[in-house]
C-alpha cells in the first residue's frame, strides 16, 4: 500500500486531533487509499515538539517549519499553527510541491486568503481546509436529504455556534483574542464553521448585514500553565492585555439560490459548549441538527398525515453516509475524532485519485470574503436608530 509522509506543523490541540486521525483512519477505512505516515512534527518550542513526537507517534521532531517544507521526503504539510503562520507556510509548501492540509480559517483576512488560493490554484497539488463539522454523519445525512429534494426547496437557514470558554473575564489573553495573529475573534474561529456548513448545505452566500461586538475588552496575561482554551489556573491579574477582536457576531444573509439565513457565533454563551445548531426549512419539510447531540438528526416531513406530523429523530449509523467505516450500531457515539477521520480519509483519497476535495482553499477564500464583509459592516455602519 502506498505511503504518504506527513509533516505536522503545530503540536497543540489541533495537532493532537490531526495526529489521531492520521493514526486511526486506516482502522476505519480499509483498505485505506494510502497509509498516512506520521514522520516529522514541528513546534517552535523544542520541548513541546519532542513531547509531541513521542505522544502523537511521529518519528522525528524539529523547531523550524522551513525544515518540513523543504524536506524532499515529505508529501503532506499539515498546518495546525495559529492563523498568522498559515500564509507563509502554505505558500512555501506549494512552491515545494507539497500537498497542504490547513486549519481553519484559511488566514487572517481576505487578502491573505486570496494569495493562498492563487498559490494553491497554480500548484497542481491538493489542498484542504479543516472545516471538519461538515463531515459529521448527521450533517452528511442532512445534505443527502436536501439533495434528494425530500424537504423541498430550501427557504431559510439558521445556524449558530456558541461556546462559553471566553465568557469569564479571567480567561487569559491568547492569540485567539489578538487581531494581528488571529485576524478576527468568534467570527473566524466559530462563525467560519457555520458559514462553511451554510455553503455546504444551502448555496453560495450573496449578501450579508450584521453586527459584531467585543464584550470583554481586556484580559489577564497568562504566566505559567499551558493555553488550553480558557482553562488555565495560573494568571497574573495585575497585568492585562487588550482584546481587539469580536467576542460575538451575528448576521443575516441572502443565499444565491434565493434562501435567507442567519448566522450567530459567540464564545461567551455560558452553558454552551460546542453548540453548533442548524435549522433548515424547505417548502416540504425541515431539518434540525445540534452538534451537542451529534448522533441525531431531526427531520420533519410536511406530507406526513396531519395527525402524525412531528420531528422524527434519526440516529446515524451504518445505513448513513460514512457509517460503514465507523461503528456497527447507530447511537454508539459519533465523536469529534470521527469527523477528523472522515476528513483525513477524503484528503488522502483525493491525493491518491488525483481529484478535487472540498472544503479547499477556494472555499476558504469564499468564506474569507464573507467574513471580511461582516467585519466591514462594523466600520461602514449598517444600523438605523429608532
Ligand atoms: C475554539 O473555539 C475551538 O477550538 C475552535 O478553534 C475550533 O475550530 C472548534 O472546532 C472547537 O473550538
Boltz pocket constraint, residues with backbone or C-beta under 6 A from the ligand:
constraints:
  - pocket:
      binder: B
      contacts: [[A, 104], [A, 163], [A, 189], [A, 190], [A, 229], [A, 267]]
      max_distance: 6.0
